């Protein structure tokens, strides 16, 4: 799986991350029977960090993409 994601586009990798997260949550909910209670204030508190992490991820992927194409031309 990891090798397949190495050649995937960034959006596919991001979708895979969310799918894994949803699967883990579904398993947690199935075994515990509890739901997570999240307030809007808590979401707004972590939102800047979540956006920053995705920004760093896509920036790094773009940098790797640009560098790999530059090396192929040389």
NORRA-V454090 format. One record per helix or strand of 3 or more residues. SS is the DSSP state (~ for helix, > for strand). FROM is the first residue (numbers start at 1). TO is the last residue. If there is no record, write none. Layout:
ss->SS from->FROM to->TO
ss->SS from->FROM to->TO
This chain:
ss->~ from->2 to->6
ss->~ from->10 to->32
ss->~ from->40 to->73
